[in-house]
């Protein structure tokens, strides 16, 4: 558990505990950056896991400085994910592109492992993209464009935990739709790009306000599973805005007020803590995303679906993803891990 996680866990006590953390995130080869964990020194960044520097077409030619692009999958974990989804009867939704999945295993200090299916598919995600509003408002506060107050804390928490559309519309108005787009395209984050899309809020969560639809699919509230997973992993690393504000954001994202989808799917599983969570529902679109700790293991899970059974699909999906991480049979043996971290 990271130091941020421990602090938030101590700050809140609920049936589904709240916590805040700093974890590792997958790089293209499955490597990850160092984690802050209670009782452990911060491990050095793996020499094979540098910050990726690429031209981000979404940032109008600017250099993308964001770590952990997740543009490659950890082969062993990917095979396990595909096999488990088939065994659970979920592959049919993947094949029809009715389900996008992303999974990041953060259980090994200094390492992370990434796998996904349809993870670059831009899909309508209902309330899940409210995390983009959260980041944009916090970034504006940090830059002195907005002044933090108790109202901000209450409204943003209600927007995420209870998924209040009223407070989401307030947040979108405070940040501004153009600023939300700019934040998602920021080279420090690269949470949206012109090739595959990403997190997008192009309208308030109500009838009022302007419109700034996603250029790729013309959606108002959308996400890809991969970019959603990147958001949580960078947040857990303390890399969104600052460690201080990452701590505050994680604290605003738990405990969940709605016990459905991922939360419902793990409700009978002992030892599960939702450190942060945001879901979304509208008609046949169902999505969920979370940073989860389970008996010493730690992971990010994302599911986005377009199906009438989407809520039940999310419940089933999270049990599959949790089992994958808890089994961990794709992780390298200790000798392999040491070799991979050697200079």
N, C-alpha and C positions, 0 to 999 in steps of 0.2 A: 504494500500500500504506500502511496506517495505521501509526502508531508502535507500537501494541499488536501488530499483525501482525508487524512487523519484530522486535520483542523476542522473541516466541514462536518465530518462525522461526529466530532465532539460538540459542534455547535447545534446540531439538530438530532432529535431522537424521535423516531416514528416507527410504525409497524414496518414500513419500507423505509429504511434509513437513508438519510441524505449524507452526501460526502462530496469532497472536492479533491481533485488529484492531479498528479503529473505523471504521465506514463510514456512508454516508448511507442514509436510509430513506424510502420513499415516503409522501407525504401524499396526501390524497384527489385532488388534481389532478396528481399525479405529481411534485410538488416534494419535496425532502428536506432534512434537516437537515445541518449541516456535518460534514465528516469530518476526522479527524486523519490526515494522510498524511506519510510520511517526506519531508523536504526541502521541505515546503510549509507556509506558515502556515495555521492553521485558517480556512477561509472563513467568512464570517458566515452566520448562519441566514437563509435566504431570507425576505423580508418576506411572501411568499405561503405560507409554511410554518410557521405558528405551532403551538404545542402545542395540540392539540384539547381543548376542555373540553366534555364532555357528561355528561348523567346516565347513569351506568352501572347498568342494572337489576340486574346481577349483584352489585353492591356495595351492595345494600340502600339505594339512593337516594343514595349518596355520589357526589361529583363525580369523574369519571374524569379524571385528569391525564396519562394515558399519551399519548405522541406516536405519530404514524404509524399511524393506525387502519386504513389500507388498505381503507376502505369504498367507495372509488371506484377504478376502474382507468384506467391511462393508455391512451387510446383507440387510438393508433397501435400500441402494443405489444400490446394485446389482440387487435387484428385479425391481427397477425403470428402470435401464439400460436395462435389458432383455425385459421388457414390451415395452419400447420406441423403441427399435430396431425392435421388431416384428411389432409394429404399423407403422413404417416407411418402412417396407418391406426389411429391411437389415438383418433380422435373417437368411434368406436363404443362405447368403454368410458366415455367422458365422457357420452355420450347416455344410457347405461343407469345412470349414476351409480355406476359401478364404479371410477371414477378421479377423484380430486381433485388439482388442480395449483395451485401458487403459484410465481411467479417475481418476484424483486426484482433489478433491475439497479442496482448501486452504483458503476458505472464512472466516472461524471462527478462530480468533487468538488462537494459542495454540492447535489447532485441525486440523485434516485432515481426509478425507474420500476417500476410494479407491474402485473402481469397475473395472472389466475387463472381456473380453470374448476372448478366445484363446490367452490370454496374455502371456502364456509361450511357444507359438509356435514359433520356430526359423524359420524366413522367410527371403527370399532375400529382401533387403530394399534399394537397389540402393545407392543413395547419402546420405540417412539419417544417416548411421554410420560415416559420416565425423565428427560428434560430438566427436567420439572416438579419431580421429586424433587431434582435437582441444584440448581436455583434455590432451592427451599425450604430445603434444608440450609444453603446458603451464606448465605441471608438470616438464618437463625436464628443462625449463627455470628457474623455481623456485628452482630446485636442482643445478643450475649452470652448467648444461651440455650443454645448449644452451644460447646464449646471445640475449636478447630481443632488437629489433630495429624497426624502422618504417616499414621496409620491412615485418617483421612478422605480424604487425598489419594489413597492407594492404592485404597481402596474405591470412591470416586466415579469415579476414572479407569477402573477395571475395569468399573464399572456402565455407563459410556458407551461406551468404546472396544471392550470385549469383550462388552458387554451381559450382564454377570453378573446373573442373577436373585437369587442369594444376596445380593450387595451392594446390589441395588436394594431388596430387602426390608429389609435393614438400614437403608438410607437412609430408606425410608418410615416405619420404626419410629422412627428418630431424630427425624425432622421431625414425624411425626404426620399422619394423613390429613386431619384437620380443618385443620391448619396449611397443608397443601399446597393445599387448597381456598381457604383465606383468601389465600394468596400469589397464586394464579392470579386471584382476584377483586380483588386489591389495586388501588386506583385509580391507583397509579403504573404499573401494568403492563396491567391489563384484559385478561389473557390468557384469560379465560373470561367469557362473559356469558349471560344467561338467554334471549336471543333466538336466537343461533346456536351457542352452546357455545364450545369452544376446547380448551385443554390440560386433561386430567383424569386423575388417578390416584386410584382409589377402592378399591384393594385392593393388598396386597403382591403381589410376583411369586412366589407360592407358595401353599400351602394354608392357611397360618396367618394370623392377624390379622383385624381387623374389616373391615367393608365400608362404603363411602360412594359409592354409584353416582351417575353423572352424572344430574342431574334430567331432562334432555331425552330421552335414549335409553336410560337405565339401563345404561350401559356402565361397565366397570371401568377400562379403559385406552384412552383415546380422544383424538382431536385433530381439528381442522380444519386444512386446508392454510394458510389465511390466518393463523391465530393462531400456527402453527408458524413461518411466515415472519417474523412480527412478533417472535417470541422471538429468532431469529437476528439480525435487524436491530438490535434494541435492544441485544443483547449486543455486536454489532460496534461499536455507537456508544459502548459503555461505560456504558450506562444501566440495566443490571440490577445492582442493589445499589449498586455504585460502579465507577469505572474500574478500581480495583485488583482488585476481585473479578470484574469482567468479564474482565480479563486472566487471572486464575487459572482461571476457568471455561472459557474458550476453550482454555487450555493443557491442561485435563483432557479435552477433546473431540477430541484428535488426537494422533498419526496413527491412522486407523482400523485396527482389528485384523481386520476381516472385509472381504475384497475381493470383494464381490458387489454387485448392484444398481447404485447410482450409481457406486461406486468401480470395479466391473467394467466398466461401460459406458464409462468414460473412461480405462481402464487403458492403452490404446494411443495415447492422445492426448498429444502432447508439451506440456510447459509447464503442466500442471495441478497445482495444489496444493489439497488439502483442508484448509482452515483449521480447520474443525469439522464433525463429522458424527454423526448418530444415525439408525439404521435400526430396523426392527422386522419380525418375521415370526412368524406363528402360523397354521397350517393354510393357508387361502386368503387370508389378509390379509397384505399386503406393503406396507411403507412405507419411505421414505427421506427424509432431509433433510440439507442441507449448506450451509456457507458456502464458496464456491469462488473461487479466483483462477486466471486462465488468461491468460497473456501480457499482463498489464497490465489485463485486465478483471476485474471482481469482481462476484459475484452470490450470491443465496440461491436455492436450488432445493428444492422440496418436492413429493413425490408420495405419495399414499395410495391403495391399491387393494384391492379385494376381487375376486380372480380367481385361478384355479388357475395362470395364467401370470404372476402378479404380479411375480415376480423378473425375468423377461425383459422385462415391460412397463417396469419401473423402469430397466433397462439402456437400453432404447430411448428412454424419455422423457428421460433426462439428456442423451443426444446431441442430441436436438431442442432442449432448453432451452439447452445450451451453444452450439449453432449460432446460436440466436436472439440471444444476448448478443454473441457474437463478430461477427456480421454488424452488429448495431446499427442497422439501417436505419430504425428507428422514432425514433431520437434526433433532437431538433431540431438544425438547423444552428446554427452559432455565433451568428449574428445573432439567431435566434429565441430562443436560450438567454439571451443578454444581455438581450433585451427582457423575457423572463419574470422575470428576477431584478431588474429595475429597480424602485425604490420607487414 
